[in-house]
Amino acid sequence: MKHIHEFEITSHPALNPEAAALGIRGAEIRKCVSCLKEITFIQTKSGWVPLFNDTEADEQDILLA
């Protein structure tokens, strides 16, 4: 069964001028309340999107944990 993240916002990092020039309007660090995984989200004109794809845990993730 695939885990569905339930995020809460933990911080709002400040944007630098270069990020704003790329069209990024905001950033948030969000943490899943059940597995505690943190993911960075950015706000663009299309809305909030994760900065990196969230992949399911694999053997490499287990080794790095």
Secondary structure, 3 states (H helix, E strand, C coil): CCCCCCEEEEECCCCCHHHHHCCCCEEEEEEECCCCCEEEEEEECCEEEECCCCCCCCHHHHHHC
